[in-house]
Amino acid sequence: MKLEHLRRFAALAEELHFPRAAEQLGIPLSSLYTTIDKLEEEVGQSVISRTPPTQLTPAGRLLLDEARHRIADAPPPAPKQKAPGGGKAKASKGKGRAPIVKGQPKPYKKRQGR
């Protein structure tokens, strides 16, 4: 099991509310659902009942104890490295279309010949 999945599960177990847990973690709600699905697949049982009210199943309570132990024993996450500045220079796109002047043909349209 990935440590990040266990952290997300522990946050959900504390909140017992999917949208609030996702907001607290700063991740999309769909990512939280996917993480819980992957954990349930690894465990082989449902760890949380998704019907209101959201509750932990007996397997979920056991997993929560294990998750808390693993999170406590894990080293702190490494700080994220900032991407180096610079990069590819972009070509100038110009000023856009010429302004339309009343009475004049539109500069980007060709006149229809007869």
Biopython code that builds the backbone (N, CA, C, O; Angstrom):
import numpy as np
from Bio.PDB.StructureBuilder import StructureBuilder

atoms = [
    (1, "MET", "N", (0.834, -1.186, 0.000)),
    (1, "MET", "CA", (0.000, 0.000, 0.000)),
    (1, "MET", "C", (0.874, 1.243, 0.000)),
    (1, "MET", "O", (1.901, 1.307, 0.675)),
    (2, "LYS", "N", (0.448, 2.207, -0.758)),
    (2, "LYS", "CA", (1.192, 3.459, -0.815)),
    (2, "LYS", "C", (0.859, 4.312, 0.403)),
    (2, "LYS", "O", (-0.277, 4.342, 0.878)),
    (3, "LEU", "N", (1.878, 5.001, 0.888)),
    (3, "LEU", "CA", (1.712, 5.841, 2.066)),
    (3, "LEU", "C", (0.730, 6.980, 1.795)),
    (3, "LEU", "O", (-0.042, 7.359, 2.676)),
    (4, "GLU", "N", (0.757, 7.519, 0.590)),
    (4, "GLU", "CA", (-0.160, 8.608, 0.250)),
    (4, "GLU", "C", (-1.610, 8.125, 0.298)),
    (4, "GLU", "O", (-2.495, 8.864, 0.731)),
    (5, "HIS", "N", (-1.858, 6.897, -0.142)),
    (5, "HIS", "CA", (-3.207, 6.347, -0.080)),
    (5, "HIS", "C", (-3.660, 6.212, 1.373)),
    (5, "HIS", "O", (-4.815, 6.484, 1.697)),
    (6, "LEU", "N", (-2.750, 5.793, 2.236)),
    (6, "LEU", "CA", (-3.096, 5.652, 3.646)),
    (6, "LEU", "C", (-3.372, 7.013, 4.282)),
    (6, "LEU", "O", (-4.265, 7.137, 5.120)),
    (7, "ARG", "N", (-2.611, 8.033, 3.888)),
    (7, "ARG", "CA", (-2.870, 9.383, 4.412)),
    (7, "ARG", "C", (-4.248, 9.878, 3.991)),
    (7, "ARG", "O", (-4.973, 10.477, 4.786)),
    (8, "ARG", "N", (-4.597, 9.626, 2.753)),
    (8, "ARG", "CA", (-5.911, 10.054, 2.264)),
    (8, "ARG", "C", (-7.025, 9.298, 2.977)),
    (8, "ARG", "O", (-8.055, 9.877, 3.321)),
    (9, "PHE", "N", (-6.815, 8.000, 3.197)),
    (9, "PHE", "CA", (-7.820, 7.206, 3.898)),
    (9, "PHE", "C", (-7.980, 7.692, 5.335)),
    (9, "PHE", "O", (-9.102, 7.787, 5.832)),
    (10, "ALA", "N", (-6.878, 7.998, 6.005)),
    (10, "ALA", "CA", (-6.942, 8.479, 7.385)),
    (10, "ALA", "C", (-7.686, 9.819, 7.456)),
    (10, "ALA", "O", (-8.469, 10.042, 8.379)),
    (11, "ALA", "N", (-7.449, 10.697, 6.502)),
    (11, "ALA", "CA", (-8.156, 11.983, 6.480)),
    (11, "ALA", "C", (-9.652, 11.769, 6.263)),
    (11, "ALA", "O", (-10.475, 12.444, 6.882)),
    (12, "LEU", "N", (-10.001, 10.837, 5.391)),
    (12, "LEU", "CA", (-11.409, 10.533, 5.146)),
    (12, "LEU", "C", (-12.049, 9.905, 6.377)),
    (12, "LEU", "O", (-13.202, 10.196, 6.694)),
    (13, "ALA", "N", (-11.309, 9.045, 7.072)),
    (13, "ALA", "CA", (-11.843, 8.392, 8.265)),
    (13, "ALA", "C", (-12.104, 9.411, 9.376)),
    (13, "ALA", "O", (-13.029, 9.231, 10.168)),
    (14, "GLU", "N", (-11.307, 10.471, 9.445)),
    (14, "GLU", "CA", (-11.525, 11.507, 10.450)),
    (14, "GLU", "C", (-12.745, 12.362, 10.107)),
    (14, "GLU", "O", (-13.527, 12.720, 10.988)),
    (15, "GLU", "N", (-12.904, 12.687, 8.817)),
    (15, "GLU", "CA", (-14.005, 13.555, 8.392)),
    (15, "GLU", "C", (-15.322, 12.787, 8.227)),
    (15, "GLU", "O", (-16.394, 13.285, 8.571)),
    (16, "LEU", "N", (-15.217, 11.562, 7.691)),
    (16, "LEU", "CA", (-16.386, 10.756, 7.300)),
    (16, "LEU", "C", (-17.306, 11.518, 6.348)),
    (16, "LEU", "O", (-18.529, 11.397, 6.400)),
    (17, "HIS", "N", (-16.672, 12.307, 5.475)),
    (17, "HIS", "CA", (-17.400, 13.069, 4.465)),
    (17, "HIS", "C", (-16.446, 13.273, 3.293)),
    (17, "HIS", "O", (-15.422, 13.943, 3.429)),
    (18, "PHE", "N", (-16.782, 12.698, 2.150)),
    (18, "PHE", "CA", (-15.868, 12.714, 1.006)),
    (18, "PHE", "C", (-15.508, 14.128, 0.536)),
    (18, "PHE", "O", (-14.322, 14.429, 0.406)),
    (19, "PRO", "N", (-16.484, 15.010, 0.276)),
    (19, "PRO", "CA", (-16.101, 16.347, -0.220)),
    (19, "PRO", "C", (-15.247, 17.145, 0.764)),
    (19, "PRO", "O", (-14.300, 17.814, 0.351)),
    (20, "ARG", "N", (-15.563, 17.085, 2.055)),
    (20, "ARG", "CA", (-14.757, 17.841, 3.025)),
    (20, "ARG", "C", (-13.350, 17.270, 3.131)),
    (20, "ARG", "O", (-12.383, 18.021, 3.255)),
    (21, "ALA", "N", (-13.229, 15.937, 3.083)),
    (21, "ALA", "CA", (-11.904, 15.319, 3.156)),
    (21, "ALA", "C", (-11.071, 15.698, 1.933)),
    (21, "ALA", "O", (-9.881, 15.987, 2.059)),
    (22, "ALA", "N", (-11.684, 15.698, 0.759)),
    (22, "ALA", "CA", (-10.956, 16.070, -0.461)),
    (22, "ALA", "C", (-10.512, 17.526, -0.391)),
    (22, "ALA", "O", (-9.405, 17.859, -0.811)),
    (23, "GLU", "N", (-11.373, 18.394, 0.139)),
    (23, "GLU", "CA", (-11.012, 19.805, 0.261)),
    (23, "GLU", "C", (-9.873, 19.986, 1.261)),
    (23, "GLU", "O", (-8.960, 20.781, 1.035)),
    (24, "GLN", "N", (-9.933, 19.245, 2.366)),
    (24, "GLN", "CA", (-8.877, 19.339, 3.377)),
    (24, "GLN", "C", (-7.532, 18.871, 2.816)),
    (24, "GLN", "O", (-6.489, 19.451, 3.119)),
    (25, "LEU", "N", (-7.565, 17.816, 1.994)),
    (25, "LEU", "CA", (-6.337, 17.292, 1.395)),
    (25, "LEU", "C", (-5.864, 18.138, 0.221)),
    (25, "LEU", "O", (-4.696, 18.068, -0.162)),
    (26, "GLY", "N", (-6.758, 18.935, -0.353)),
    (26, "GLY", "CA", (-6.393, 19.756, -1.502)),
    (26, "GLY", "C", (-6.308, 18.952, -2.784)),
    (26, "GLY", "O", (-5.480, 19.234, -3.650)),
    (27, "ILE", "N", (-7.176, 17.937, -2.903)),
    (27, "ILE", "CA", (-7.185, 17.092, -4.101)),
    (27, "ILE", "C", (-8.601, 17.070, -4.662)),
    (27, "ILE", "O", (-9.553, 17.392, -3.951)),
    (28, "PRO", "N", (-8.751, 16.693, -5.935)),
    (28, "PRO", "CA", (-10.096, 16.566, -6.498)),
    (28, "PRO", "C", (-10.859, 15.413, -5.839)),
    (28, "PRO", "O", (-10.258, 14.442, -5.380)),
    (29, "LEU", "N", (-12.165, 15.530, -5.800)),
    (29, "LEU", "CA", (-13.006, 14.510, -5.192)),
    (29, "LEU", "C", (-12.852, 13.168, -5.906)),
    (29, "LEU", "O", (-12.853, 12.118, -5.264)),
    (30, "SER", "N", (-12.720, 13.202, -7.224)),
    (30, "SER", "CA", (-12.570, 11.965, -7.990)),
    (30, "SER", "C", (-11.283, 11.223, -7.613)),
    (30, "SER", "O", (-11.257, 9.992, -7.616)),
    (31, "SER", "N", (-10.222, 11.962, -7.290)),
    (31, "SER", "CA", (-8.971, 11.322, -6.875)),
    (31, "SER", "C", (-9.147, 10.598, -5.551)),
    (31, "SER", "O", (-8.584, 9.523, -5.349)),
    (32, "LEU", "N", (-9.926, 11.183, -4.650)),
    (32, "LEU", "CA", (-10.179, 10.533, -3.364)),
    (32, "LEU", "C", (-10.974, 9.256, -3.557)),
    (32, "LEU", "O", (-10.669, 8.232, -2.944)),
    (33, "TYR", "N", (-11.994, 9.309, -4.406)),
    (33, "TYR", "CA", (-12.772, 8.102, -4.700)),
    (33, "TYR", "C", (-11.882, 7.016, -5.308)),
    (33, "TYR", "O", (-11.982, 5.848, -4.931)),
    (34, "THR", "N", (-11.025, 7.394, -6.235)),
    (34, "THR", "CA", (-10.125, 6.430, -6.885)),
    (34, "THR", "C", (-9.166, 5.814, -5.871)),
    (34, "THR", "O", (-8.901, 4.613, -5.920)),
    (35, "THR", "N", (-8.646, 6.625, -4.956)),
    (35, "THR", "CA", (-7.729, 6.123, -3.938)),
    (35, "THR", "C", (-8.420, 5.106, -3.047)),
    (35, "THR", "O", (-7.849, 4.058, -2.747)),
    (36, "ILE", "N", (-9.636, 5.401, -2.623)),
    (36, "ILE", "CA", (-10.374, 4.481, -1.758)),
    (36, "ILE", "C", (-10.693, 3.195, -2.518)),
    (36, "ILE", "O", (-10.626, 2.106, -1.948)),
    (37, "ASP", "N", (-11.040, 3.312, -3.799)),
    (37, "ASP", "CA", (-11.286, 2.114, -4.611)),
    (37, "ASP", "C", (-10.040, 1.236, -4.682)),
    (37, "ASP", "O", (-10.141, 0.015, -4.568)),
    (38, "LYS", "N", (-8.871, 1.839, -4.869)),
    (38, "LYS", "CA", (-7.629, 1.071, -4.945)),
    (38, "LYS", "C", (-7.320, 0.399, -3.612)),
    (38, "LYS", "O", (-6.879, -0.750, -3.586)),
    (39, "LEU", "N", (-7.547, 1.108, -2.502)),
    (39, "LEU", "CA", (-7.326, 0.511, -1.181)),
    (39, "LEU", "C", (-8.266, -0.673, -0.957)),
    (39, "LEU", "O", (-7.847, -1.714, -0.451)),
    (40, "GLU", "N", (-9.528, -0.514, -1.332)),
    (40, "GLU", "CA", (-10.487, -1.606, -1.169)),
    (40, "GLU", "C", (-10.106, -2.807, -2.022)),
    (40, "GLU", "O", (-10.308, -3.953, -1.622)),
    (41, "GLU", "N", (-9.555, -2.539, -3.198)),
    (41, "GLU", "CA", (-9.102, -3.630, -4.066)),
    (41, "GLU", "C", (-7.928, -4.369, -3.430)),
    (41, "GLU", "O", (-7.864, -5.597, -3.493)),
    (42, "GLU", "N", (-6.996, -3.629, -2.817)),
    (42, "GLU", "CA", (-5.847, -4.255, -2.165)),
    (42, "GLU", "C", (-6.264, -5.046, -0.925)),
    (42, "GLU", "O", (-5.766, -6.146, -0.684)),
    (43, "VAL", "N", (-7.178, -4.478, -0.147)),
    (43, "VAL", "CA", (-7.630, -5.142, 1.076)),
    (43, "VAL", "C", (-8.522, -6.320, 0.738)),
    (43, "VAL", "O", (-8.488, -7.340, 1.426)),
    (44, "GLY", "N", (-9.315, -6.194, -0.304)),
    (44, "GLY", "CA", (-10.217, -7.270, -0.685)),
    (44, "GLY", "C", (-11.594, -7.132, -0.059)),
    (44, "GLY", "O", (-12.450, -7.995, -0.254)),
    (45, "GLN", "N", (-11.820, -6.062, 0.688)),
    (45, "GLN", "CA", (-13.109, -5.812, 1.326)),
    (45, "GLN", "C", (-13.405, -4.317, 1.266)),
    (45, "GLN", "O", (-12.522, -3.497, 1.016)),
    (46, "SER", "N", (-14.654, -3.995, 1.499)),
    (46, "SER", "CA", (-15.042, -2.593, 1.565)),
    (46, "SER", "C", (-14.544, -2.016, 2.883)),
    (46, "SER", "O", (-14.752, -2.617, 3.937)),
    (47, "VAL", "N", (-13.890, -0.862, 2.839)),
    (47, "VAL", "CA", (-13.347, -0.250, 4.057)),
    (47, "VAL", "C", (-14.224, 0.895, 4.549)),
    (47, "VAL", "O", (-14.076, 1.341, 5.687)),
    (48, "ILE", "N", (-15.141, 1.379, 3.702)),
    (48, "ILE", "CA", (-16.006, 2.481, 4.095)),
    (48, "ILE", "C", (-17.345, 2.315, 3.391)),
    (48, "ILE", "O", (-17.396, 1.977, 2.209)),
    (49, "SER", "N", (-18.428, 2.554, 4.123)),
    (49, "SER", "CA", (-19.742, 2.484, 3.491)),
    (49, "SER", "C", (-20.032, 3.847, 2.884)),
    (49, "SER", "O", (-19.931, 4.870, 3.561)),
    (50, "ARG", "N", (-20.384, 3.857, 1.630)),
    (50, "ARG", "CA", (-20.551, 5.127, 0.918)),
    (50, "ARG", "C", (-21.979, 5.647, 0.987)),
    (50, "ARG", "O", (-22.252, 6.764, 0.549)),
    (51, "THR", "N", (-22.887, 4.856, 1.528)),
    (51, "THR", "CA", (-24.264, 5.335, 1.655)),
    (51, "THR", "C", (-24.371, 6.188, 2.907)),
    (51, "THR", "O", (-23.778, 5.860, 3.934)),
    (52, "PRO", "N", (-25.122, 7.280, 2.832)),
    (52, "PRO", "CA", (-25.224, 8.158, 4.005)),
    (52, "PRO", "C", (-25.881, 7.427, 5.169)),
    (52, "PRO", "O", (-26.847, 6.700, 4.936)),
    (53, "PRO", "N", (-25.428, 7.572, 6.377)),
    (53, "PRO", "CA", (-24.236, 8.286, 6.797)),
    (53, "PRO", "C", (-22.978, 7.476, 6.514)),
    (53, "PRO", "O", (-22.974, 6.259, 6.700)),
    (54, "THR", "N", (-21.927, 8.125, 6.074)),
    (54, "THR", "CA", (-20.665, 7.466, 5.755)),
    (54, "THR", "C", (-20.038, 6.940, 7.047)),
    (54, "THR", "O", (-19.847, 7.688, 8.006)),
    (55, "GLN", "N", (-19.722, 5.643, 7.058)),
    (55, "GLN", "CA", (-19.132, 5.021, 8.243)),
    (55, "GLN", "C", (-18.033, 4.060, 7.827)),
    (55, "GLN", "O", (-18.017, 3.562, 6.702)),
    (56, "LEU", "N", (-17.105, 3.805, 8.760)),
    (56, "LEU", "CA", (-16.069, 2.809, 8.520)),
    (56, "LEU", "C", (-16.648, 1.423, 8.755)),
    (56, "LEU", "O", (-17.438, 1.216, 9.677)),
    (57, "THR", "N", (-16.253, 0.484, 7.922)),
    (57, "THR", "CA", (-16.627, -0.909, 8.142)),
    (57, "THR", "C", (-15.639, -1.500, 9.150)),
    (57, "THR", "O", (-14.636, -0.859, 9.463)),
    (58, "PRO", "N", (-15.896, -2.702, 9.663)),
    (58, "PRO", "CA", (-14.914, -3.314, 10.579)),
    (58, "PRO", "C", (-13.524, -3.442, 9.943)),
    (58, "PRO", "O", (-12.514, -3.232, 10.615)),
    (59, "ALA", "N", (-13.471, -3.783, 8.662)),
    (59, "ALA", "CA", (-12.182, -3.860, 7.970)),
    (59, "ALA", "C", (-11.559, -2.464, 7.876)),
    (59, "ALA", "O", (-10.337, -2.330, 7.941)),
    (60, "GLY", "N", (-12.379, -1.434, 7.725)),
    (60, "GLY", "CA", (-11.889, -0.071, 7.656)),
    (60, "GLY", "C", (-11.294, 0.388, 8.978)),
    (60, "GLY", "O", (-10.307, 1.123, 8.990)),
    (61, "ARG", "N", (-11.885, -0.038, 10.095)),
    (61, "ARG", "CA", (-11.343, 0.327, 11.408)),
    (61, "ARG", "C", (-9.974, -0.312, 11.621)),
    (61, "ARG", "O", (-9.060, 0.321, 12.150)),
    (62, "LEU", "N", (-9.840, -1.570, 11.206)),
    (62, "LEU", "CA", (-8.531, -2.241, 11.319)),
    (62, "LEU", "C", (-7.497, -1.555, 10.422)),
    (62, "LEU", "O", (-6.351, -1.350, 10.822)),
    (63, "LEU", "N", (-7.919, -1.207, 9.210)),
    (63, "LEU", "CA", (-7.007, -0.534, 8.285)),
    (63, "LEU", "C", (-6.610, 0.841, 8.814)),
    (63, "LEU", "O", (-5.475, 1.275, 8.617)),
    (64, "LEU", "N", (-7.534, 1.531, 9.486)),
    (64, "LEU", "CA", (-7.227, 2.845, 10.035)),
    (64, "LEU", "C", (-6.148, 2.744, 11.108)),
    (64, "LEU", "O", (-5.250, 3.584, 11.155)),
    (65, "ASP", "N", (-6.220, 1.727, 11.972)),
    (65, "ASP", "CA", (-5.173, 1.531, 12.981)),
    (65, "ASP", "C", (-3.827, 1.279, 12.322)),
    (65, "ASP", "O", (-2.813, 1.856, 12.714)),
    (66, "GLU", "N", (-3.826, 0.412, 11.317)),
    (66, "GLU", "CA", (-2.585, 0.102, 10.586)),
    (66, "GLU", "C", (-2.061, 1.347, 9.865)),
    (66, "GLU", "O", (-0.857, 1.600, 9.856)),
    (67, "ALA", "N", (-2.963, 2.118, 9.266)),
    (67, "ALA", "CA", (-2.556, 3.321, 8.533)),
    (67, "ALA", "C", (-1.918, 4.336, 9.470)),
    (67, "ALA", "O", (-0.907, 4.947, 9.127)),
    (68, "ARG", "N", (-2.499, 4.519, 10.646)),
    (68, "ARG", "CA", (-1.939, 5.479, 11.595)),
    (68, "ARG", "C", (-0.542, 5.067, 12.052)),
    (68, "ARG", "O", (0.334, 5.915, 12.224)),
    (69, "HIS", "N", (-0.336, 3.762, 12.248)),
    (69, "HIS", "CA", (0.994, 3.279, 12.653)),
    (69, "HIS", "C", (2.010, 3.510, 11.534)),
    (69, "HIS", "O", (3.127, 3.960, 11.789)),
    (70, "ARG", "N", (1.623, 3.204, 10.303)),
    (70, "ARG", "CA", (2.550, 3.375, 9.172)),
    (70, "ARG", "C", (2.863, 4.843, 8.913)),
    (70, "ARG", "O", (4.000, 5.191, 8.592)),
    (71, "ILE", "N", (1.865, 5.698, 9.052)),
    (71, "ILE", "CA", (2.084, 7.134, 8.837)),
    (71, "ILE", "C", (3.014, 7.682, 9.903)),
    (71, "ILE", "O", (3.888, 8.497, 9.608)),
    (72, "ALA", "N", (2.830, 7.235, 11.150)),
    (72, "ALA", "CA", (3.678, 7.720, 12.243)),
    (72, "ALA", "C", (5.119, 7.242, 12.078)),
    (72, "ALA", "O", (6.051, 7.976, 12.404)),
    (73, "ASP", "N", (5.313, 6.026, 11.577)),
    (73, "ASP", "CA", (6.657, 5.460, 11.418)),
    (73, "ASP", "C", (7.374, 5.955, 10.175)),
    (73, "ASP", "O", (8.593, 5.822, 10.073)),
    (74, "ALA", "N", (6.642, 6.521, 9.232)),
    (74, "ALA", "CA", (7.239, 6.937, 7.950)),
    (74, "ALA", "C", (8.047, 8.217, 8.129)),
    (74, "ALA", "O", (7.718, 9.052, 8.972)),
    (75, "PRO", "N", (9.099, 8.368, 7.339)),
    (75, "PRO", "CA", (9.858, 9.621, 7.375)),
    (75, "PRO", "C", (9.017, 10.747, 6.789)),
    (75, "PRO", "O", (8.110, 10.492, 5.997)),
    (76, "PRO", "N", (9.304, 11.986, 7.166)),
    (76, "PRO", "CA", (8.523, 13.096, 6.609)),
    (76, "PRO", "C", (8.732, 13.187, 5.101)),
    (76, "PRO", "O", (9.798, 12.833, 4.596)),
    (77, "PRO", "N", (7.719, 13.662, 4.386)),
    (77, "PRO", "CA", (7.873, 13.755, 2.927)),
    (77, "PRO", "C", (8.945, 14.761, 2.544)),
    (77, "PRO", "O", (9.125, 15.784, 3.204)),
    (78, "ALA", "N", (9.651, 14.454, 1.469)),
    (78, "ALA", "CA", (10.705, 15.343, 0.979)),
    (78, "ALA", "C", (10.066, 16.609, 0.417)),
    (78, "ALA", "O", (8.995, 16.549, -0.188)),
    (79, "PRO", "N", (10.720, 17.755, 0.614)),
    (79, "PRO", "CA", (10.149, 18.987, 0.054)),
    (79, "PRO", "C", (10.163, 18.930, -1.473)),
    (79, "PRO", "O", (11.083, 18.387, -2.086)),
    (80, "LYS", "N", (9.130, 19.499, -2.060)),
    (80, "LYS", "CA", (9.041, 19.507, -3.521)),
    (80, "LYS", "C", (10.072, 20.470, -4.081)),
    (80, "LYS", "O", (10.249, 21.578, -3.575)),
    (81, "GLN", "N", (10.751, 20.027, -5.139)),
    (81, "GLN", "CA", (11.758, 20.871, -5.765)),
    (81, "GLN", "C", (11.091, 21.791, -6.764)),
    (81, "GLN", "O", (10.188, 21.398, -7.502)),
    (82, "LYS", "N", (11.558, 23.025, -6.766)),
    (82, "LYS", "CA", (11.024, 24.006, -7.688)),
    (82, "LYS", "C", (11.632, 23.785, -9.066)),
    (82, "LYS", "O", (12.833, 23.548, -9.194)),
    (83, "ALA", "N", (10.799, 23.863, -10.087)),
    (83, "ALA", "CA", (11.280, 23.683, -11.457)),
    (83, "ALA", "C", (12.196, 24.843, -11.822)),
    (83, "ALA", "O", (11.946, 25.980, -11.422)),
    (84, "PRO", "N", (13.257, 24.566, -12.580)),
    (84, "PRO", "CA", (14.157, 25.654, -12.971)),
    (84, "PRO", "C", (13.439, 26.645, -13.875)),
    (84, "PRO", "O", (12.557, 26.277, -14.652)),
    (85, "GLY", "N", (13.831, 27.899, -13.759)),
    (85, "GLY", "CA", (13.212, 28.943, -14.571)),
    (85, "GLY", "C", (13.687, 28.886, -16.003)),
    (85, "GLY", "O", (14.536, 28.068, -16.355)),
    (86, "GLY", "N", (13.154, 29.728, -16.799)),
    (86, "GLY", "CA", (13.557, 29.778, -18.208)),
    (86, "GLY", "C", (12.662, 28.886, -19.039)),
    (86, "GLY", "O", (11.502, 28.658, -18.699)),
    (87, "GLY", "N", (13.199, 28.393, -20.111)),
    (87, "GLY", "CA", (12.415, 27.535, -20.985)),
    (87, "GLY", "C", (12.466, 28.045, -22.402)),
    (87, "GLY", "O", (13.272, 28.906, -22.754)),
    (88, "LYS", "N", (11.602, 27.501, -23.187)),
    (88, "LYS", "CA", (11.573, 27.826, -24.598)),
    (88, "LYS", "C", (10.935, 29.197, -24.820)),
    (88, "LYS", "O", (9.874, 29.490, -24.270)),
    (89, "ALA", "N", (11.580, 30.025, -25.621)),
    (89, "ALA", "CA", (11.025, 31.335, -25.944)),
    (89, "ALA", "C", (9.888, 31.167, -26.936)),
    (89, "ALA", "O", (9.959, 30.339, -27.844)),
    (90, "LYS", "N", (8.850, 31.950, -26.757)),
    (90, "LYS", "CA", (7.712, 31.849, -27.650)),
    (90, "LYS", "C", (7.759, 32.971, -28.667)),
    (90, "LYS", "O", (8.133, 34.101, -28.352)),
    (91, "ALA", "N", (7.374, 32.645, -29.890)),
    (91, "ALA", "CA", (7.361, 33.647, -30.955)),
    (91, "ALA", "C", (6.205, 34.606, -30.740)),
    (91, "ALA", "O", (5.161, 34.230, -30.207)),
    (92, "SER", "N", (6.400, 35.834, -31.155)),
    (92, "SER", "CA", (5.361, 36.831, -31.034)),
    (92, "SER", "C", (4.239, 36.512, -32.009)),
    (92, "SER", "O", (4.476, 36.165, -33.166)),
    (93, "LYS", "N", (3.022, 36.637, -31.522)),
    (93, "LYS", "CA", (1.873, 36.330, -32.377)),
    (93, "LYS", "C", (1.330, 37.584, -33.049)),
    (93, "LYS", "O", (0.363, 37.499, -33.805)),
    (94, "GLY", "N", (1.912, 38.716, -32.800)),
    (94, "GLY", "CA", (1.416, 39.939, -33.410)),
    (94, "GLY", "C", (0.330, 40.560, -32.549)),
    (94, "GLY", "O", (0.176, 40.200, -31.382)),
    (95, "LYS", "N", (-0.415, 41.482, -33.113)),
    (95, "LYS", "CA", (-1.422, 42.227, -32.356)),
    (95, "LYS", "C", (-2.826, 41.695, -32.567)),
    (95, "LYS", "O", (-3.777, 42.297, -32.070)),
    (96, "GLY", "N", (-2.992, 40.617, -33.266)),
    (96, "GLY", "CA", (-4.338, 40.116, -33.537)),
    (96, "GLY", "C", (-4.873, 40.690, -34.830)),
    (96, "GLY", "O", (-4.119, 41.179, -35.671)),
    (97, "ARG", "N", (-6.168, 40.624, -34.976)),
    (97, "ARG", "CA", (-6.794, 41.126, -36.200)),
    (97, "ARG", "C", (-6.812, 42.653, -36.227)),
    (97, "ARG", "O", (-6.818, 43.321, -35.193)),
    (98, "ALA", "N", (-6.821, 43.169, -37.440)),
    (98, "ALA", "CA", (-6.924, 44.625, -37.594)),
    (98, "ALA", "C", (-8.335, 45.048, -37.196)),
    (98, "ALA", "O", (-9.278, 44.277, -37.374)),
    (99, "PRO", "N", (-8.495, 46.244, -36.667)),
    (99, "PRO", "CA", (-9.831, 46.692, -36.266)),
    (99, "PRO", "C", (-10.736, 46.886, -37.474)),
    (99, "PRO", "O", (-10.275, 47.214, -38.567)),
    (100, "ILE", "N", (-12.011, 46.682, -37.261)),
    (100, "ILE", "CA", (-12.983, 46.847, -38.348)),
    (100, "ILE", "C", (-13.387, 48.323, -38.422)),
    (100, "ILE", "O", (-13.759, 48.938, -37.422)),
    (101, "VAL", "N", (-13.302, 48.869, -39.639)),
    (101, "VAL", "CA", (-13.670, 50.264, -39.851)),
    (101, "VAL", "C", (-14.982, 50.277, -40.615)),
    (101, "VAL", "O", (-15.136, 49.572, -41.613)),
    (102, "LYS", "N", (-15.932, 51.083, -40.142)),
    (102, "LYS", "CA", (-17.247, 51.127, -40.755)),
    (102, "LYS", "C", (-17.133, 51.593, -42.209)),
    (102, "LYS", "O", (-16.471, 52.587, -42.507)),
    (103, "GLY", "N", (-17.780, 50.868, -43.088)),
    (103, "GLY", "CA", (-17.772, 51.230, -44.497)),
    (103, "GLY", "C", (-16.669, 50.566, -45.292)),
    (103, "GLY", "O", (-16.697, 50.607, -46.522)),
    (104, "GLN", "N", (-15.715, 49.965, -44.642)),
    (104, "GLN", "CA", (-14.606, 49.306, -45.327)),
    (104, "GLN", "C", (-14.863, 47.791, -45.319)),
    (104, "GLN", "O", (-15.533, 47.271, -44.428)),
    (105, "PRO", "N", (-14.321, 47.096, -46.321)),
    (105, "PRO", "CA", (-14.460, 45.642, -46.282)),
    (105, "PRO", "C", (-13.664, 45.074, -45.101)),
    (105, "PRO", "O", (-12.653, 45.641, -44.687)),
    (106, "LYS", "N", (-14.128, 43.974, -44.583)),
    (106, "LYS", "CA", (-13.444, 43.359, -43.447)),
    (106, "LYS", "C", (-12.061, 42.892, -43.898)),
    (106, "LYS", "O", (-11.943, 42.237, -44.934)),
    (107, "PRO", "N", (-11.020, 43.215, -43.143)),
    (107, "PRO", "CA", (-9.656, 42.933, -43.595)),
    (107, "PRO", "C", (-9.332, 41.439, -43.656)),
    (107, "PRO", "O", (-8.399, 41.045, -44.356)),
    (108, "TYR", "N", (-10.061, 40.628, -42.960)),
    (108, "TYR", "CA", (-9.740, 39.197, -42.950)),
    (108, "TYR", "C", (-10.658, 38.400, -43.845)),
    (108, "TYR", "O", (-10.560, 37.173, -43.896)),
    (109, "LYS", "N", (-11.558, 39.078, -44.559)),
    (109, "LYS", "CA", (-12.464, 38.370, -45.476)),
    (109, "LYS", "C", (-12.194, 38.845, -46.896)),
    (109, "LYS", "O", (-11.984, 40.032, -47.146)),
    (110, "LYS", "N", (-12.206, 37.908, -47.802)),
    (110, "LYS", "CA", (-12.034, 38.277, -49.199)),
    (110, "LYS", "C", (-13.384, 38.647, -49.771)),
    (110, "LYS", "O", (-14.413, 38.085, -49.398)),
    (111, "ARG", "N", (-13.361, 39.607, -50.687)),
    (111, "ARG", "CA", (-14.607, 40.004, -51.334)),
    (111, "ARG", "C", (-14.987, 38.969, -52.369)),
    (111, "ARG", "O", (-14.143, 38.383, -53.048)),
    (112, "GLN", "N", (-16.271, 38.770, -52.462)),
    (112, "GLN", "CA", (-16.743, 37.780, -53.416)),
    (112, "GLN", "C", (-16.730, 38.363, -54.819)),
    (112, "GLN", "O", (-17.265, 39.444, -55.066)),
    (113, "GLY", "N", (-16.112, 37.630, -55.729)),
    (113, "GLY", "CA", (-16.090, 38.084, -57.120)),
    (113, "GLY", "C", (-17.352, 37.644, -57.839)),
    (113, "GLY", "O", (-18.060, 36.744, -57.387)),
    (114, "ARG", "N", (-17.628, 38.296, -58.978)),
    (114, "ARG", "CA", (-18.826, 37.911, -59.725)),
    (114, "ARG", "C", (-18.496, 37.056, -60.885)),
    (114, "ARG", "O", (-19.391, 36.642, -61.622)),
]
sb = StructureBuilder()
sb.init_structure("model")
sb.init_model(0)
sb.init_chain("A")
sb.init_seg("    ")
for serial, (resi, resn, name, xyz) in enumerate(atoms, 1):
    if name == "N":
        sb.init_residue(resn, " ", resi, " ")
    sb.init_atom(name, np.array(xyz, "f"), 0.0, 1.0, " ", f" {name:<3s}", serial, name[0])
structure = sb.get_structure()
